[in-house]
Amino acid sequence: MSEILFGLFALISALVVVFVIALSIHWGNKRETGLVPYVFYPVMLLIVVTAILSNRDISGNEILLTVQTARHPAGVWFGRLTSLFVIFACGERILHRLVTREVQKPMPMLLFWALLIYFLTNILSPAFLGSHTDVSHEYLYMFLAGYAGLLMTPNEVDKSIMSMRNATLLFLVFSAAVVAWNPNMVLNKNYHGLLPFLSVRYAGLASHANSLAPMAVAFLLCLWSKPYAWRSLNLFAWALGLGSLLLTQSKTNWIACILCFACIAYFGFREQIKERLFDYRRPQLSIIAIFGFILMCVLGMLLVMFGNIDAKLARFASSSEGFELLSLTGRDVIWQVAVQEWHKSPVFGYGLPLWDDAFRLSIGMPYATHAHSQFYQSLASAGTVGAVGLVLYVIVLLYGAARTAKASKGLSMALFVLIASRSFSEVPLSLAGFAAEALTHLLLLIIVAAYYPTADRQAVRARKVRVPGMA
């Protein structure tokens, strides 16, 4: 009887696979754009539903967010539907590229091979060759989405940016609404950061305040690149994004936001800034810049001379906040654990189950859900092979972001800076799951792939312009 049931299940599964493939081919047969730009909506909605159904309380201890609890059955089923949508949307674009006979936009092959090597060294290698083997369907989602992202066109990149913008705005609105409904679900009321007048830390419906902050930064970047047509909605979105970022009290992401804005300002308005700085008929901008620099230098000298910095630094270092900062909020201990696991399995690493419930229980760190560093995460879970694959991928990703910075008006470089700043303390380039952190990574791949041909044409035109001048 069991053999008949297994055979029937295999037959039904095969028919479902064939049906899905046929539906994907039929869906994308006469459509230039697919559903990949819209995967941001269900993923963001899944985070909202999961957080609300968890009925969590973080008012007294923010670390509780990092400890995984049992998910509500409705949240589990919504997650499965979201996964099916992501697989269908990404598979449809890949199948469309394979079966279409029309001339397609060339794929950036350097990024194609870099992503493949990164997947092989950080997912497949530790999954089958690590000291603790593990295989899961969740490891394929970001890989499929990444390759579907490499097939996007300039028309689809605009839709992707607007989808990311709209989905994150809805997420921030839901998070703000919960403040009035159940503030204990989104606010840590026992936090003392750099802002003396603020004793709360806002995590929203994200898994942590440090997770909400980069979401807010990515939202502001998309909003700058693709503002809303309605002025009132645009002002509301800016206020909500900046307010959410401020309340997270995430110093790293505050700095990252400034650097990202500088990237967009430089690559998007470089000519205008250069023209105004060296326009002696309108020297206001130059005067303001010089005066601001002099003022900063004077304030720095006064602070060093009369600020009694040594005593203040000593008091700060002896305080609990100073200890957290010097120890990188306890991350140095987690890094030591990661290095120890690398020493035990130096080639292929511990494996992808690293930092699961059993491992965290064995080391007495229930809050350590990952290595809190992209490099240490790859080093510990995938060994030296994974670390090398990560470095190669980051180099190629940086090259692609820099190459398309002008064509994307600085957005590609800004997103890379955001991901790079997160990599020191988080794991934004993880391929082991598909959550909010992965959306920024996916958006960067979409932008780089879509603007790569434009960057090539701009480089060719620039060379043609320089050649006559040299002659």
GITA-V958359 format. One record per backbone hydrogen bond with DSSP energy under -1.0 kcal/mol. NH is the residue of the N-H (numbers start at 1). CO is the residue of the C=O. If there is no record, write none. Layout:
nh = (NH:NH)
co = (CO:CO)
This chain:
nh = (5:6:7:8:9:10:11:12:13:14:15:16:17:18:19:20:21:22:23:24:25:26:27:28:38:39:43:44:45:46:47:48:49:50:51:52:53:54:58:64:65:66:76:77:78:79:80:81:82:83:84:85:86:87:88:89:90:91:92:93:94:95:96:97:98:99:100:109:112:113:114:115:116:117:118:119:120:121:122:123:124:125:127:128:129:130:131:132:134:139:140:144:145:146:147:148:149:150:151:152:157:158:159:160:161:162:163:164:165:166:167:168:169:170:171:172:173:174:175:176:177:178:181:182:185:186:187:188:189:191:198:201:202:203:204:206:211:212:213:215:216:217:218:219:220:221:222:223:224:225:226:234:235:236:237:238:239:240:241:242:243:244:245:246:247:248:249:254:255:256:257:258:259:260:261:262:263:264:265:266:267:268:269:273:274:275:276:277:278:287:288:289:290:291:292:293:294:295:296:297:298:299:300:301:302:303:304:305:306:307:312:313:314:315:316:317:318:323:324:325:326:327:328:329:331:332:334:335:336:337:338:339:340:341:342:343:344:345:349:350:351:354:356:360:361:362:363:365:368:369:374:377:378:379:380:381:382:384:385:386:387:388:389:390:391:392:393:394:395:396:397:398:399:400:401:402:403:404:408:409:410:411:414:415:416:417:418:419:420:421:422:423:425:426:430:439:441:442:443:444:445:446:447:448:449:450:451:455:456:457:458:459:460:461:462:463:464:465:466:467:470:471)
co = (1:2:3:4:5:6:7:8:9:10:11:12:13:14:15:16:17:18:19:20:21:22:23:24:35:36:39:40:41:42:43:44:45:46:47:48:49:50:184:61:62:63:72:73:74:75:76:77:78:79:80:81:82:83:84:85:86:87:88:89:90:91:92:93:94:95:96:107:108:109:110:111:112:113:114:115:116:117:118:119:119:120:123:124:125:126:349:350:127:136:137:140:141:142:143:144:145:146:148:149:153:154:155:156:157:158:159:160:161:162:163:164:165:166:167:168:169:170:171:172:173:174:177:178:182:183:183:201:59:199:195:188:247:186:186:203:208:208:209:211:212:213:214:215:216:217:218:219:220:221:222:230:231:232:233:234:235:236:237:238:239:240:241:242:243:244:246:250:251:252:253:254:255:256:257:258:259:260:261:262:263:264:265:269:270:271:272:273:274:283:284:285:286:287:288:289:290:291:292:293:294:295:296:297:298:299:300:301:302:303:308:309:310:311:312:313:314:319:320:321:322:323:325:324:328:327:330:331:332:333:334:335:336:337:338:339:340:341:345:380:381:351:353:356:357:358:359:360:365:367:423:373:374:375:376:377:378:346:347:382:383:384:385:386:387:388:389:390:391:392:393:394:395:396:397:398:399:400:404:406:405:408:410:411:412:413:414:415:416:417:418:419:422:422:427:435:437:438:439:440:441:442:443:444:445:446:447:451:452:453:454:455:456:457:458:459:460:461:462:463:466:467)
